[in-house]
Amino acid sequence: MAIVFNPLLQGGLRSGAVHEVFSDSAGDEAAAAGFALALAIRALIKGQWLLWVQQDFSALEAGETHAQGLCELGGDPDRVLMLRAPDAKSVLRAASEGLHCKGIGVVLIEPWGEARMFDLLASRRLTLAAQQHGATAIVLRLGARPQPSAAETRWIVKSAESPDEEDWGRPRFTAALVRNRHGPCGEWVMEWDCNNGIFCEPPAHYRAVAAEAFHRSPEAAMEGLRQAG
């Protein structure tokens, strides 16, 4: 069954817009990166390219991208362009240029930490570029806390437990939608179906741990991050 957040987003993640993904706490960077990549795969149309712009320091802190891992998430390494940048300013510039390139459907933007240039003005510029060219920007904010932005959606992600008897299965996340410009927010435990490229509800015996949909204010999200830190 497709995950229940689709109605809240009016059918799915909006293209031609900026979306933000934060890790819930230190140690959840891999979960946040996997979730952001799954969103990117979901947003791509066949034949389009994914441009992943990663800051050097983020690669050192959170890990390198591996082609085999990309395949296991359902991505196509042959349609992914990896670009490494020395600092956050270069990441922002490269991402903006990428959104203008024909054939690129999604730009995954990965600075590191509290990058000052990723402010409200910068997010508005990215949104304008995305709208003009129909591309989708997904900003992966590792080592950072939410700040005012023009993002359509904002997600705070952590890994979710798998059943004890499951050695290897679908990636499972606890994802809180804390900003939604077109509807309410909520929090869910969800699985990424790599074969079909969709988020699903966990099996019936596991659903009890999934939170009911609720409206979570940005202040509550910030408080949770402060407690985790």
Backbone hydrogen bonds, N-H to C=O, Kabsch-Sander energy under -0.5 kcal/mol:
donor,donor_aa,acceptor,acceptor_aa,energy
3,I,199,F,-2.2
6,N,3,I,-1.2
9,L,5,F,-1.2
9,L,6,N,-0.6
10,Q,7,P,-1.4
11,G,6,N,-3.0
12,G,6,N,-0.5
12,G,9,L,-0.6
19,H,137,A,-2.6
20,E,153,T,-2.4
21,V,139,V,-2.6
22,F,155,W,-3.0
23,S,141,R,-0.9
24,D,157,V,-2.9
28,D,25,S,-2.1
32,A,28,D,-2.4
33,A,29,E,-2.7
34,G,30,A,-2.5
35,F,31,A,-2.4
36,A,32,A,-2.6
37,L,33,A,-2.4
38,A,34,G,-2.1
39,L,35,F,-2.3
40,A,36,A,-2.1
41,I,37,L,-2.7
42,R,38,A,-2.4
43,A,39,L,-2.0
44,L,40,A,-1.3
48,Q,45,I,-2.5
49,W,103,G,-2.6
50,L,79,R,-2.7
51,L,49,W,-0.6
51,L,106,V,-2.6
52,W,50,L,-0.6
52,W,81,L,-3.1
53,V,51,L,-0.6
53,V,108,L,-2.8
54,Q,52,W,-0.7
54,Q,83,L,-2.8
55,Q,110,E,-2.8
56,D,85,A,-2.7
59,A,55,Q,-1.6
60,L,56,D,-1.7
61,E,57,F,-2.3
62,A,58,S,-3.1
63,G,58,S,-0.5
63,G,59,A,-1.3
70,L,66,H,-2.1
71,C,67,A,-2.2
72,E,68,Q,-2.3
73,L,69,G,-1.2
74,G,71,C,-1.6
75,G,70,L,-2.6
79,R,76,D,-2.4
80,V,77,P,-1.3
81,L,50,L,-3.2
82,M,80,V,-0.6
83,L,52,W,-2.9
85,A,54,Q,-2.3
91,V,87,D,-1.9
92,L,88,A,-2.5
93,R,89,K,-2.1
94,A,90,S,-2.6
95,A,91,V,-2.5
96,S,92,L,-2.2
97,E,93,R,-2.0
98,G,94,A,-2.4
99,L,95,A,-1.9
100,H,96,S,-0.6
100,H,97,E,-0.9
101,C,98,G,-1.5
104,I,101,C,-1.4
105,G,49,W,-2.1
105,G,103,G,-0.7
106,V,49,W,-1.4
107,V,136,T,-2.8
108,L,51,L,-2.9
108,L,106,V,-0.5
109,I,107,V,-0.6
109,I,138,I,-2.9
110,E,53,V,-3.1
110,E,108,L,-0.5
113,G,142,L,-2.8
115,A,113,G,-2.2
116,R,114,E,-0.5
118,F,115,A,-1.3
119,D,117,M,-1.7
123,S,119,D,-2.4
124,R,120,L,-1.9
125,R,121,L,-2.0
126,L,122,A,-2.4
127,T,123,S,-2.3
128,L,124,R,-2.4
129,A,125,R,-2.3
130,A,126,L,-2.6
131,Q,127,T,-2.6
132,Q,128,L,-2.3
133,H,129,A,-1.5
134,G,130,A,-1.4
135,A,130,A,-0.7
136,T,105,G,-2.3
137,A,17,A,-2.8
138,I,107,V,-2.5
138,I,136,T,-0.5
139,V,19,H,-3.3
139,V,137,A,-0.5
140,L,109,I,-3.1
140,L,138,I,-0.7
141,R,21,V,-2.9
141,R,139,V,-0.8
142,L,111,P,-0.7
142,L,140,L,-0.9
144,A,141,R,-0.5
152,E,18,V,-3.2
153,T,18,V,-0.8
154,R,179,R,-1.7
155,W,20,E,-2.5
156,I,176,A,-2.2
157,V,22,F,-2.8
158,K,174,T,-2.0
160,A,172,R,-2.0
166,E,163,P,-1.9
167,D,165,E,-0.8
173,F,190,M,-2.8
174,T,158,K,-3.0
175,A,173,F,-0.6
175,A,188,W,-2.6
176,A,156,I,-2.6
177,L,175,A,-0.6
177,L,186,G,-2.9
178,V,154,R,-1.9
178,V,176,A,-1.0
179,R,154,R,-1.2
181,R,152,E,-2.1
183,G,180,N,-1.1
186,G,177,L,-1.4
188,W,175,A,-2.2
190,M,173,F,-2.7
190,M,188,W,-0.5
191,E,200,C,-3.0
192,W,171,P,-2.3
193,D,191,E,-0.7
193,D,198,I,-3.1
194,C,192,W,-1.1
197,G,193,D,-1.7
198,I,193,D,-1.1
200,C,191,E,-3.1
201,E,1,M,-1.5
206,Y,203,P,-2.2
207,R,203,P,-0.8
207,R,204,A,-0.8
209,V,206,Y,-1.6
210,A,207,R,-2.1
216,R,214,F,-0.7
217,S,215,H,-0.6
221,A,217,S,-1.9
222,M,218,P,-2.3
223,E,219,E,-2.1
224,G,220,A,-2.0
225,L,221,A,-1.8
226,R,222,M,-2.3
227,Q,223,E,-2.3
228,A,224,G,-2.0
229,G,225,L,-1.7
